[in-house]
Amino acid sequence: MFASLLLIVAMPSCDKEVDWEFPSHTPKPTISGIVEAGKPVWVHISLSGSIDSAQLTDVTNALVHLYENGHLLETLEHTSNGLYTSSSEAQQGNEYKCEVSVPGYELVSATTIVPLAAPIEKVKFIKNAWFNYWGDLQNAVEVTFSKHDASYLEVVVWSDSERRVTPANIDDPVLLSEGLDLTLFNTKFVPTDTYTMRINLQIEDYTPIVVELRSVCKHYYSYQKQLSLYGDALYPDFFTGALPSIPLYSNVKGGYGIFAGYSKAVSDTITPQMNVAKTLL
């Protein structure tokens, strides 16, 4: 196999320059915003561009109204570079609507909800839980949670440096049901009200971690899934070759973008050397 790969790499390649004009594009206002329970609402407003646009145009003169459960909550203030923020904190269980008026363009809007947080029952660090491709033992974390009334959940692991830890070698049956390398899932795949999910990690034995269980709205779930597929199509690996283009999910009426909400439960800091399961033999 190695010899075959060397042969393929050594083979001369032929590149041909294609003279192609990008189709014309009419800009539309684009909303990018996340509503997180317990934090001020923020949205970024820009104008969409064509495929050859080097940089999108930030909108700094928009009128942005934020509604909570159908009532005007406040007008968001522009802080910098197209970013608008509220002075009010979002609340679990509420519906939020963002209406954006940009001079010269039609009104655009998006609506989302902030689901109720699902509780974390227990987090356990497992040392030497699985073998990687080269036969090295790697660690994992087990998260026991109650799905409550949540429809969509996401498990996020942070290191002590506040760096998001990327999962590796996903083998949990619930996550496998989604068919993507994400720790985001529909709770219809969770067989019981309380479930223990194992997430394989590639981190050092003595790296403290924090686990976040996000209860996300359908828009968040749909966007993240499409974003993952979009990335796979944009940057296919050597063996799969070119893939058909995947459109990004949007819930913005009259424009583009995403406006989504979530709430979260956060574990205590887990110090691995204090919480080690039986070594895999």
Backbone as a ProteinNet text record, in pm:
[ID]
protein_1_A
[PRIMARY]
MFASLLLIVAMPSCDKEVDWEFPSHTPKPTISGIVEAGKPVWVHISLSGSIDSAQLTDVTNALVHLYENGHLLETLEHTSNGLYTSSSEAQQGNEYKCEVSVPGYELVSATTIVPLAAPIEKVKFIKNAWFNYWGDLQNAVEVTFSKHDASYLEVVVWSDSERRVTPANIDDPVLLSEGLDLTLFNTKFVPTDTYTMRINLQIEDYTPIVVELRSVCKHYYSYQKQLSLYGDALYPDFFTGALPSIPLYSNVKGGYGIFAGYSKAVSDTITPQMNVAKTLL
[TERTIARY]
83.2	0	86.2	195.8	285.4	351	391.6	453.6	355.7	230.7	128.8	108.4	108.3	92.7	209.8	332	448	437.3	386.2	370.6	270.4	160.2	56.8	110.4	184	238.5	341.7	418.9	526	473.9	353.8	298.9	282.8	319.7	304.6	157.6	125.3	-12.2	-24.9	-145.5	-171.3	-272	-233.6	-322	-360.6	-486.7	-536.3	-611.5	-571.3	-636.6	-769.9	-873.8	-1008	-1049.7	-1087.7	-1135.2	-1285.5	-1324.6	-1465	-1506.2	-1615.4	-1666.4	-1765.1	-1747.1	-1838.9	-1974.6	-2082.9	-2215.9	-2239	-2321.3	-2350.4	-2427.2	-2405.7	-2468.6	-2525.6	-2651	-2714.1	-2698.2	-2627	-2604.2	-2734.6	-2735.4	-2846.8	-2791.2	-2867	-2822.8	-2809.7	-2706.8	-2679.2	-2669.3	-2742	-2741.8	-2662.4	-2568.6	-2497.6	-2508.1	-2587.3	-2609.1	-2636.9	-2591.1	-2614.2	-2681.2	-2786.8	-2856.3	-2826.8	-2741.1	-2703.7	-2768.4	-2834.9	-2902.2	-2804	-2844.9	-2762	-2661	-2659.4	-2564	-2635.3	-2575.9	-2635.5	-2642.4	-2744.5	-2761.7	-2669.9	-2605.5	-2523.2	-2554	-2545.9	-2560	-2457.6	-2410	-2319.9	-2395.8	-2395.2	-2467.4	-2366.8	-2382.6	-2296.3	-2378.7	-2316.6	-2380.1	-2317	-2399.3	-2347.7	-2268.4	-2177.8	-2095.5	-2091.8	-2035	-2021.3	-1910.3	-1895.5	-1800.1	-1655.9	-1628.8	-1492.8	-1467.4	-1561.7	-1544.3	-1433	-1337.8	-1226.9	-1270.5	-1361.9	-1407.6	-1549	-1632.8	-1769.1	-1773.3	-1878.2	-1893.4	-1970.3	-1908.2	-1977.8	-2078.5	-2195.5	-2298.6	-2296	-2268.8	-2255.3	-2370.8	-2464.6	-2574.9	-2711.5	-2717.8	-2844.3	-2926.3	-3055.8	-3146.3	-3186.6	-3143.5	-3161.9	-3254.5	-3373	-3469.8	-3469.7	-3470.2	-3474.5	-3606.6	-3680	-3808.8	-3794.5	-3863.6	-3866	-4011.1	-4042.8	-4180.3	-4282.4	-4244	-4334.7	-4337.4	-4264.6	-4263	-4124.3	-4121.6	-3993.9	-3916.2	-3797.2	-3712.8	-3620.8	-3552.2	-3465	-3410.9	-3351.9	-3281.2	-3132.7	-3072.7	-2932.9	-2840.1	-2733.2	-2635.9	-2520.2	-2474.6	-2356.9	-2232.2	-2149.2	-2027.6	-1904.8	-1887.4	-1773.6	-1784.7	-1740.2	-1725.3	-1850.5	-1967	-2090.6	-2148.2	-2092.4	-2140.9	-2236.9	-2354.9	-2458.3	-2487.2	-2495.1	-2515.3	-2628.4	-2688.7	-2797.5	-2742.8	-2821.6	-2786.7	-2860.1	-2950.9	-3031.5	-2976.9	-2988	-2944.5	-3059.8	-3029.2	-3130.4	-3171	-3295.6	-3349.1	-3392.4	-3373	-3415.5	-3565.9	-3607.3	-3748.4	-3814.6	-3742.6	-3801.4	-3773.2	-3861.2	-3843.5	-3786.8	-3690.6	-3628.4	-3636	-3668.7	-3677	-3589	-3512.5	-3424.4	-3473.1	-3504.9	-3544.2	-3437	-3390.1	-3279.3	-3322	-3306	-3335.4	-3205.3	-3164.9	-3044.1	-3087	-3042.3	-3081.7	-3057.2	-3163.3	-3151.6	-3186.9	-3222.5	-3254	-3385.7	-3447.5	-3571	-3543.2	-3646	-3635.2	-3606.6	-3513.9	-3484.3	-3507.4	-3539.6	-3568.1	-3536.7	-3521.3	-3498	-3549.1	-3600.8	-3658.5	-3600.1	-3574.8	-3524.4	-3576.3	-3551.9	-3585.3	-3459.7	-3463.6	-3355.4	-3410.8	-3370.9	-3427.2	-3385.4	-3459.1	-3422.3	-3300.1	-3210.4	-3087.8	-3117.5	-3043.7	-3052.5	-2938.9	-2965.1	-2863.1	-2756.8	-2634.9	-2526.9	-2530.4	-2537.2	-2540.9	-2401	-2309.9	-2174.6	-2079.5	-1953.4	-1847.1	-1731.6	-1680.1	-1571.7	-1462.9	-1339.1	-1223.7	-1173.9	-1148.7	-1102.1	-964.1	-866	-729.4	-711	-639.1	-608	-734.5	-824.7	-955.6	-961.1	-871.6	-877.9	-741.2	-725	-600.9	-619.5	-521.8	-528	-471.4	-460.1	-416.8	-278.4	-192	-55.1	-40.3	-150.9	-146.6	-115.9	-123.1	-97.6	-227.5	-216.1	-332.2	-370	-500.1	-552	-661.1	-696.5	-792.1	-933.1	-1027.6	-1167.2	-1236.9	-1359	-1440.7	-1581.1	-1640.4	-1777.9	-1867	-1975.5	-2068.4	-2205.3	-2254.7	-2387.8	-2483.1	-2591.7	-2683.5	-2827.2	-2917.9	-3061.1	-3107.3	-3167.9	-3203.7	-3323.2	-3396.8	-3509.2	-3605.4	-3644.4	-3732.4	-3654.2	-3522.4	-3439.8	-3455.8	-3463.4	-3471.5	-3334.3	-3245	-3111.2	-3008.7	-2901.6	-2797.7	-2660	-2566.5	-2427.6	-2336	-2235.1	-2135.1	-2008.5	-1962.9	-1841.8	-1742.5	-1618.5	-1513.1	-1411.1	-1379.9	-1280.8	-1161.5	-1041.4	-922.5	-905.4	-808.7	-787.2	-743.8	-695.6	-654.3	-770.5	-892.1	-1013.6	-1008.9	-944.9	-938.2	-1035.8	-1117.1	-1212.8	-1138.5	-1166.5	-1098.5	-1177.6	-1112.4	-1177.6	-1190.8	-1309.6	-1325.4	-1252.3	-1216.2	-1144.3	-1206.6	-1202.9	-1247.9	-1383.8	-1483.4	-1617.3	-1672.6	-1711.5	-1766.2	-1890.2	-1936.7	-2059.4	-2177.6	-2265.4	-2374.7	-2470.3	-2494.1	-2582.8	-2519	-2390.4	-2320.3	-2304.3	-2282.5	-2270.7	-2401.3	-2513.4	-2643.5	-2655.8	-2579.6	-2583.5	-2498.8	-2399.8	-2318	-2216.4	-2185.6	-2089.8	-1990.7	-1875.3	-1775.1	-1806.7	-1925.1	-1970.2	-2023	-2015.6	-2076.1	-2209.4	-2281.4	-2412.5	-2511.1	-2627	-2714.7	-2860.4	-2947.4	-3090.7	-3123.1	-3197	-3223	-3314.9	-3372.3	-3452.8	-3366	-3232.5	-3141	-3096.5	-3130.4	-3090.7	-3193.3	-3152.7	-3249.7	-3317.6	-3254.3	-3310.1	-3309.1	-3388.6	-3393.4	-3259.3	-3188.2	-3052.5	-2955.2	-2851.3	-2762.3	-2617.3	-2527.8	-2384.7	-2319	-2259.3	-2195.8	-2044.5	-1973.8	-1827.6	-1774.8	-1683.5	-1622.2	-1471.3	-1415	-1271	-1197.4	-1086	-1009.9	-862.4	-790.9	-645.2	-587.2	-577.7	-524	-426.8	-343.7	-246.8	-317	-250.1	-309	-340.6	-263.9	-278.4	-341.7	-417	-484.3	-623.5	-648.2	-783.5	-882.4	-1003.5	-1105	-1236.2	-1318.2	-1452.8	-1547.5	-1659	-1756.3	-1879.9	-1924.6	-2041.7	-2147.5	-2268.1	-2379	-2474.5	-2480.4	-2564.3	-2697.4	-2803.6	-2935.8	-2961.7	-2963.8	-2964.2	-3097.2	-3126.1	-3249.5	-3229.4	-3338.1	-3332.8	-3248.1	-3251.6	-3172.7	-3022.7	-2982.3	-2841.5	-2800	-2882.8	-2855.6	-2843.4	-2938.4	-2939.9	-2821.8	-2789	-2678.8	-2544.9	-2520.2	-2392.9	-2375.4	-2482.5	-2473.6	-2441.6	-2512.2	-2486.5	-2347.1	-2300.4	-2167.3	-2060.9	-2081.7	-1988	-1984.6	-2102.3	-2109.4	-2050.6	-2074.8	-2020.6	-1867.4	-1809.8	-1664.5	-1608.6	-1679.1	-1633.3	-1632.7	-1734	-1741.2	-1638.9	-1611.5	-1517	-1373.3	-1344.8	-1208.6	-1213.5	-1243.7	-1251.4	-1113.5	-1112.1	-982.6	-937.5	-815.9	-753.1	-831.9	-891.6	-953.6	-1097	-1170.8	-1309.2	-1319.9	-1219.9	-1224.8	-1328.3	-1363.7	-1457.1	-1596.3	-1663.5	-1798.8	-1890.9	-2020.3	-2113.1	-2121	-2142.8	-2149.4	-2270	-2253.7	-2358.2	-2396.6	-2524.1	-2564.2	-2566.1	-2540.5	-2547.7	-2692.4	-2725.4	-2859.8	-2876.7	-2995.3	-3025.4	-3170.2	-3195.5	-3332.5	-3368.2	-3293.5	-3315	-3411.5	-3518.8	-3616.8	-3575	-3567.8	-3532.2	-3383.5	-3302.2	-3157.4	-3087.3	-2969.2	-2890.2	-2843.8	-2789.2	-2727.7	-2799.6	-2763.3	-2817.7	-2837.9	-2949.5	-2982.5	-3033.4	-2952.7	-2983.3	-2960.2	-3022.5	-3012.3	-2977.3	-2918.1	-2890.1	-2872.3	-2889	-2856.7	-2759.8	-2699.5	-2597.7	-2590.9	-2544.1	-2504.5	-2354.4	-2282.5	-2136	-2089.8	-1997.3	-1944.3	-1839.3	-1803.2	-1685.8	-1561.5	-1449.8	-1324.2	-1282.6	-1256.3	-1215.3	-1063.6	-998.8	-854.6	-826.4	-774.3	-762.7	-692.8	-579.6	-506.5	-584.7	-692.2	-775.8	-896.6	-912.8	-1033.4	-995.6	-935.8	-881.7	-951.4	-1003.1	-1066.8	-959.7	-1002.1	-910	-841.8	-712.6	-634.1	-676	-686.1	-720.1	-600.6	-620.1	-510	-530.6
-120.4	0	124.7	120.3	234.4	258.8	149.6	163.3	221.7	180.6	232.7	382.1	423.8	566.1	645.8	592.1	660.1	673.9	570.8	573.4	679.3	688.5	787.2	928.5	951.5	1084.4	1120.9	1020.7	1046.8	1070.2	1025	1042.2	1189.9	1230.8	1371.6	1408.3	1529.6	1576.5	1684	1695.5	1793.2	1895.1	2019.7	2126.9	2208.5	2243.7	2324.7	2443.4	2561.1	2682.1	2698.8	2722	2736.3	2882.5	2940.4	3077.8	3077.2	3116.8	3105.9	3229.4	3289.6	3407	3363.7	3419.7	3389	3452.8	3382.7	3440.4	3563.4	3654.2	3776.6	3741.9	3821.9	3796	3925.3	3920.6	4035.9	4023.8	4114.9	4105	4109.3	4035	4037.8	4046	4106.8	4109	3967.1	3947.1	3816.8	3830.3	3744.4	3743.7	3622.9	3647.5	3538.6	3564.7	3483.8	3512.6	3389.8	3393.2	3284.8	3342.7	3275.9	3314.9	3208.4	3243.5	3149.4	3191.6	3097.7	3126.8	3184.1	3293.9	3354.3	3454.3	3479.1	3574	3672.6	3791.6	3887.5	3829.8	3869.5	3824	3906.4	3840	3912	3860.9	3950.2	3912.9	3992	3929.6	3998.2	4017.2	4139.2	4172.1	4206.5	4141.3	4168.1	4156.9	4184.1	4164.7	4044.5	3958.7	3841.3	3884.9	3798.9	3829	3711.6	3732.9	3626.2	3531.7	3423.6	3318.8	3367.5	3473.5	3523.7	3644.1	3671.7	3784.3	3753.3	3844.9	3823.6	3841.9	3936.2	3964.7	4021	3977.2	4026.8	4166.6	4240	4377.3	4380.3	4432.5	4448.7	4562.6	4543.7	4647.2	4715.7	4844.8	4918.4	5014.9	5025.3	5121.3	5053.9	4928.4	4854.9	4891.2	4874.3	4887.4	4745.7	4701.7	4562.7	4558.5	4500.8	4487.5	4343.1	4326.6	4194	4178.7	4071.9	4043.5	3920	3922.9	3809.4	3768.7	3645.5	3594.4	3688.7	3745.1	3828.7	3975.7	4015.1	4154.3	4214.5	4340.4	4407.4	4416.5	4356.9	4358	4479.7	4500.9	4617.1	4629.3	4745.7	4768.5	4747.2	4655.5	4621.7	4735.1	4752.8	4856.4	4799.8	4878.3	4837.4	4865.3	4762.7	4777.9	4796	4706.2	4719.9	4618	4657.1	4566.5	4482.9	4546	4476.2	4393.5	4403.8	4326	4410	4352.4	4420	4334.8	4399	4324.8	4385.5	4300.8	4345	4371.4	4437.4	4457.4	4357.6	4279.6	4181.9	4041	3959.9	3820.5	3732.4	3639.1	3546.1	3447.4	3403.8	3313.2	3180.5	3072.5	2940.5	2936.5	2862.8	2842.4	2954.9	3063.2	3176.8	3172.5	3240.4	3253.7	3392	3397.8	3525.2	3543.9	3666.6	3702.2	3823.9	3817.2	3927.1	3984.9	4114.1	4183.5	4285.4	4279.8	4365.2	4448	4577.7	4670.7	4736.9	4710.7	4769.6	4867.1	4991.9	5088.8	5037.1	5044.6	4999.7	4854.3	4782.2	4639.8	4610	4498.5	4457.8	4408.6	4415.6	4370.1	4219.9	4177.7	4035.5	4001	3874.8	3834.3	3687.2	3649.7	3509.6	3487.5	3367.8	3334.6	3204.2	3197.9	3076.1	3065.8	2953.2	2933.4	2893.2	2915.3	2869.2	2753.1	2629.5	2513	2511.5	2435.2	2415.4	2325.1	2355.8	2278.2	2137.5	2040.4	1901.8	1879.3	1814.3	1802.3	1696.5	1724.6	1626.3	1550.9	1418.7	1337	1306.4	1273.6	1234.6	1244.1	1276.9	1277.3	1194.7	1106	1017.5	1012.8	1041.3	1032.6	888.3	835.7	697.2	698.1	652.4	645.2	518.3	531.1	416.5	342.1	414.2	358.5	298.8	340	291.4	305.2	230.4	234.2	320.7	406	481.7	399.3	459.8	388.6	326.4	391	343.1	249.5	214.9	123	186	318	386.8	398.1	380.3	392.3	539.6	567.4	703.5	707.8	827.6	846.8	877.5	875.4	903.2	965	1011.1	1062.9	1005.9	966.3	918.1	1024	1057.1	1158.9	1094.3	1096.2	1044.7	1163.1	1161.9	1275.4	1227.9	1315.7	1293	1381.3	1320.7	1399.4	1490.9	1467.2	1554.4	1566.1	1689.9	1712.7	1763.1	1755.6	1807.4	1722.3	1787.6	1717.1	1698.8	1794.8	1789.6	1829.4	1749.7	1774.5	1773.2	1839.1	1838.9	1833.4	1746.6	1737.8	1808.4	1903.4	1979.3	1961	1924.1	1904.9	2016.9	2082.5	2189.6	2147.1	2186.8	2162.6	2276.9	2264.5	2368.3	2500.9	2495.9	2618.4	2680.9	2633.7	2680.7	2655.2	2547.6	2505.1	2388.9	2398.3	2292.1	2168	2055	1929.8	1857.4	1827.2	1759.3	1610.3	1552.3	1407.8	1326.8	1204.8	1118.2	979.1	912.8	774.4	753.7	825.8	817.1	674.9	614.5	479.1	462	569.1	559.8	536.1	440.5	406.6	522.5	609.3	723.6	819.4	848.3	937.9	875	745	675.7	682.2	691.9	700.1	826.2	930.7	1056.6	1048.2	959.4	940.4	1049.5	1133.9	1242.2	1242.5	1305.8	1314.6	1431	1427.2	1533.2	1471	1547.4	1503.5	1575.6	1589.3	1653.2	1546.8	1537.3	1424.4	1455.6	1384.4	1388.5	1291.1	1334.7	1247.9	1130.5	1129.1	1012.9	888.1	907.2	793.5	746.5	822.4	786	687.8	564.9	459.8	474.1	547.9	559.8	706	736.9	875	920.1	828.7	857.4	770.4	832	761.3	798.4	702.5	726.5	719.7	830	841.4	847.2	768	772.3	849	941	1021.8	1001.7	949.5	926.3	1057.3	1075.4	1199.2	1168.9	1268.4	1261.1	1376.8	1356.6	1457.6	1391.3	1472.1	1421.1	1369.9	1277.6	1215.4	1315.3	1423.8	1515	1648.9	1649	1770.7	1779.1	1875	1891.6	1928.3	1878.3	1904.1	1947.5	2014.6	2053.3	2007.7	1946.8	1896.5	1985.7	2018.6	2104.8	2024.5	2019.4	1953.6	2062.7	2080.5	2184.8	2126.8	2192.4	2162.6	2266.4	2222.5	2315.9	2311.4	2420.4	2425.7	2351.6	2330.7	2258.4	2332.9	2466.4	2544.5	2523.7	2521.9	2496.7	2358.8	2259	2120.9	2109.1	2164.7	2153.8	2227.1	2344.9	2423	2352.2	2301.6	2235.8	2109.6	2035.3	1915.6	1952	2051.9	2094.3	2155.2	2225.5	2284.1	2175.5	2066	1953.7	1891.1	1870.2	1814.3	1910.5	2039.7	2142.5	2138.3	2124	2115.9	1992	1879	1755.6	1770.9	1840.7	1860.1	1961.9	2061	2165.8	2116.5	2030.7	1977.6	1824.7	1756.6	1609.9	1549.2	1430.3	1365.8	1295.7	1241.9	1184	1065.8	984.5	860.1	877.7	974.6	993.5	1075.1	1159.8	1242.2	1352.3	1410.5	1522.6	1479.2	1563.9	1538.5	1649	1620.5	1725.8	1837.1	1959.7	2073.8	2061.4	2109.9	2103.9	2246.1	2283.1	2418.4	2428.4	2547.7	2570.2	2594.9	2547.9	2566.6	2711.7	2767	2902.9	2910.7	2985.8	3009.9	3158.2	3233.4	3377.3	3403.1	3472.9	3507.6	3636.9	3631.6	3749.2	3771.4	3684.9	3700	3567.2	3573	3452.3	3448.9	3334.3	3323.8	3230.5	3241.2	3152.9	3231.4	3204.1	3263.4	3148.7	3104.7	2982	3001	2912.9	2925.5	2796.4	2808.4	2690	2729.9	2631.3	2645	2532.9	2539.5	2438.5	2406.8	2284.2	2241.9	2217.6	2258	2248.9	2167.8	2075.7	1991.9	2067.7	2012.5	2061.8	2026.7	2086.9	2052.8	1911.9	1828.9	1690.2	1681.9	1642	1623.3	1475.2	1438.6	1297.5	1208.8	1253.4	1165.6	1131.6	1208.5	1182.4	1095.4	1065	992.6	900.9	788.5	699.2	563.9	518.8	387	279.5	155.1	43.2	50.4	27.5	34.4	-76	-42.4	-139.7	-229	-359.1	-454.2	-527.6
0	0	0	78.3	83.9	-50.2	-116.6	-248.7	-349.6	-340.5	-432.1	-411.4	-283.4	-255.4	-309.8	-296.8	-352.5	-503	-567	-712.6	-754.6	-680.1	-713.4	-696.5	-585.4	-560.4	-665.2	-710.7	-806.7	-946.5	-975.4	-1109.9	-1142.9	-1263.6	-1302.1	-1310.1	-1269.6	-1275.2	-1380.3	-1434.6	-1539.2	-1487.7	-1485.5	-1445	-1566.7	-1575.1	-1685.2	-1629.6	-1671.9	-1625.4	-1696.7	-1619.2	-1675	-1665.1	-1778.3	-1782.2	-1757.6	-1633.6	-1596.4	-1519.6	-1557.8	-1488.5	-1380.8	-1261	-1153.3	-1181.1	-1152.2	-1177.2	-1090.8	-1141.2	-1066.2	-939	-836.2	-706.6	-651	-609.5	-545.6	-394.8	-332	-186.9	-107.5	1.5	95.4	237.9	329.2	468.8	524.4	604.8	663.4	815.1	885.1	1031.6	1081.5	1170.6	1238.4	1387.8	1456.7	1598.3	1680.9	1805.3	1900.8	2024.9	2069.2	2191.8	2296.6	2391.9	2498	2629.2	2693.2	2820	2921.7	2986.3	3089.7	3039.2	2907.1	2850.7	2759	2738.5	2645.3	2504.4	2430.1	2292	2202.5	2109.4	2012.1	1871.8	1775.1	1634.2	1553.7	1448.3	1355.2	1224.8	1172.7	1050.4	940.4	826	711.2	584.2	471.4	341.3	273.7	216	146.6	24.1	-20.3	-136.6	-231.8	-347.9	-446.8	-405.3	-479.2	-441.9	-445.6	-523.2	-533.1	-441.7	-350.1	-257.9	-158.1	-147	-54.7	89.8	112.7	248.5	243.2	335.3	339.5	401.1	366.1	414.2	545.4	650.8	778.2	766.6	827.9	828.6	964.5	964.1	1090.1	1116.1	1020.1	1034.8	1033	1076.7	1077.7	1202.2	1189.7	1304.8	1343.4	1462.2	1503.8	1624.9	1606.4	1715.5	1766.1	1895.3	1957.2	2031.4	1998.7	2062.4	2151.9	2265.6	2357.4	2378.1	2338.3	2349	2284.7	2169.6	2093	2130.6	2235.6	2280.7	2257.1	2214.3	2190.1	2320.5	2321.3	2440.3	2439.6	2329	2316.7	2174.1	2147.8	2021.8	2048.6	1974.2	2000.1	1955.7	2031.4	2000.8	1920	1822.2	1744.9	1827.5	1845.1	1924.3	1835.8	1737.9	1646.3	1534.2	1416	1301.7	1273.6	1275.5	1243.1	1354.8	1474.8	1589.4	1671.9	1700	1778.7	1901.9	2018.3	2142.8	2224.9	2308	2395.6	2535.2	2615.6	2756.4	2845.3	2785.5	2860.1	2839.5	2941.1	2931.5	2884.4	2795.9	2745.2	2854.6	2849.7	2951.6	2888.9	2964.3	2918.6	2895.9	2792.8	2765.9	2688.8	2659.1	2589	2438.9	2365	2219.9	2189.8	2097.9	2060.7	1909.5	1873.5	1732	1707.3	1599.5	1561.7	1429.2	1426.9	1305	1269.7	1145.4	1102.4	982.1	996	887.7	843.9	720.1	663.1	553.9	557.5	455	313.6	230.3	92.4	69.9	177.2	165.7	237.5	199.6	265.2	407.9	490	628.3	632.2	715.7	734.5	881.2	907.3	1045.6	1066.2	1191.4	1228.4	1369.5	1394.7	1525.2	1576.9	1706.7	1768.2	1911	1973.1	2113.9	2190.1	2319.9	2407.1	2489	2456.8	2527.9	2674.7	2754	2893.8	2901.4	2992.6	3006.6	3058.5	3006.4	3054.7	3155.4	3268.2	3373.2	3343.4	3389.5	3388.9	3521	3514.5	3636.5	3688.4	3595.6	3638.2	3520.1	3549.5	3448.6	3502.5	3419.3	3461.8	3355.6	3396.8	3307.4	3304.8	3185.9	3172.3	3107.7	3180.8	3130.6	3048.1	2937.8	2850.8	2807.8	2745.3	2709.6	2570.4	2481.1	2343.2	2275.3	2165.6	2088.9	1964.3	1935.1	1810.8	1695.7	1579.2	1457.8	1473.7	1551.3	1567.8	1687.7	1751.7	1863.6	1997.4	2005	2131.1	2211.3	2341.8	2428.9	2446.8	2438.7	2451.6	2558.3	2598.1	2707.3	2655.4	2746.7	2711.5	2832.1	2808.6	2916.9	2901.4	3012.8	3014.7	3077.5	3008.6	3055.8	3074.6	3196.7	3226	3240.5	3164.2	3164	3155.2	3196.2	3178.9	3064.2	2964.1	2846.1	2870.6	2980.1	3016.6	2898.5	2864.6	2748.9	2627.9	2633.8	2525.1	2399.7	2286.2	2157.8	2094.7	2120.9	2060.7	2166.5	2176.4	2275.2	2208	2273	2226.9	2347.5	2341.9	2448.1	2400.3	2479.9	2447.2	2560.9	2527.5	2627.1	2611.3	2723.6	2724.5	2808.4	2765.6	2846.8	2944.9	3033.8	3134.2	3072.3	2948.6	2879.8	2803.4	2829.7	2764	2612.7	2578.2	2438.5	2418.2	2314.5	2287.4	2239.2	2302.7	2269.9	2161	2050.4	1939	1968.6	1957.2	1981.3	1874.7	1910.4	1817.1	1816.6	1701.4	1691.4	1758	1711.4	1769.8	1754.8	1867.8	1862.8	1950.4	2012.5	2091.5	1996.3	2026.4	1934.6	1904.1	2002	1978	1878.3	1896.4	1804.5	1666.9	1662.7	1533.8	1455.2	1526.1	1459.1	1375	1410.9	1334.9	1208.3	1207	1087.2	1061.1	1161.9	1144.6	1260.6	1239.8	1345.7	1438.6	1498.3	1587.8	1716.1	1824	1950.1	1968.3	1860.3	1852.5	1808.3	1876.5	1845.4	1878	1809.4	1832.2	1945	2044.7	2159.5	2126.3	2005.1	1967.3	1955.3	1941.6	1934.2	2072.9	2176.5	2312.8	2368.3	2402.6	2436.7	2572.3	2665.9	2800.9	2845.1	2948	2997.9	3052.7	3117.6	3165.4	3087.8	3035.1	2942.8	2973.8	2956.2	2971.4	2834.4	2793.6	2661.8	2678.6	2599.5	2604.2	2484.7	2513.2	2407.6	2414.4	2307.8	2300.8	2273.9	2345	2335.3	2312.7	2264.8	2253.9	2335.2	2465.2	2555.3	2652.1	2712.5	2808.6	2934.8	3003	3122	3232.9	3240.3	3353.2	3313	3203.6	3159.4	3221.4	3309.7	3365.9	3255.9	3266.2	3164.3	3229.4	3150.7	3190.4	3080.6	3119	3021.8	3024	2905.1	2886.9	2812.4	2865.3	2797.2	2749.1	2619.3	2561.1	2514.2	2553.6	2500.4	2392.5	2267	2154.6	2080.3	2010	1930.4	1798.1	1727.5	1600.9	1498.4	1499.7	1404.7	1427.9	1554.5	1589.4	1539	1569.2	1528.7	1377	1304.3	1158.2	1095.7	1149.5	1093.5	1113.4	1234.9	1263.2	1178.5	1157.3	1074	929.6	877	739.3	725.1	828	824.5	816.3	888.6	883.9	744.4	685.9	550.5	448.7	468.8	380.1	380.6	501.6	512.6	445.8	459	393.7	241.8	187.7	42.8	-5.2	79.1	40.8	45.6	145.5	159.6	167.6	55.6	57	78.9	140.7	160.9	33	37	-80.8	-136	-47.3	-89.5	-138.7	-83.5	-126.8	-254	-279.9	-400.6	-388.8	-502.4	-503.5	-460	-384.3	-337.2	-387.6	-401.9	-445.6	-341.9	-389.5	-298.1	-205.5	-83.5	18.5	58.4	50.2	92.3	244.6	294.6	438.6	480.8	600.1	654.6	699.7	679.1	723.7	769.3	875.9	922.6	915.4	833.1	819.1	704.1	731.3	629.3	559	426.4	347.8	332.4	393.2	383.6	404.7	459.8	483.9	629	669	800.7	895.1	1021.5	1124.7	1254.9	1320.6	1450.8	1535.4	1631.7	1704.8	1853.5	1933.6	2078.6	2148.4	2267.1	2348.7	2494.7	2581.4	2723.1	2757.7	2873.4	2903.3	3052.5	3077.7	3211.5	3205.8	3310.4	3309.9	3430.1	3406.6	3514.4	3594.8	3708	3780	3698	3731.4	3664.7	3705.2	3605.5	3630.4	3620.5	3730	3728.9	3705.8	3589.6	3551.4	3652.4	3711.3	3801.1	3927.6	3953.6	4069.6	4034.7	3905.7	3862.6	3747.1	3777.2	3674	3683	3571.3	3567.6	3546.9	3547	3529.1	3393.7	3391.9	3268.8	3173.6	3046.3	2943.6	2915.8	2917.4	2894.4	2762.6
[MASK]
+++++++++++++++++++++++++++++++++++++++++++++++++++++++++++++++++++++++++++++++++++++++++++++++++++++++++++++++++++++++++++++++++++++++++++++++++++++++++++++++++++++++++++++++++++++++++++++++++++++++++++++++++++++++++++++++++++++++++++++++++++++++++++++++++++++++++++++++++++++++++

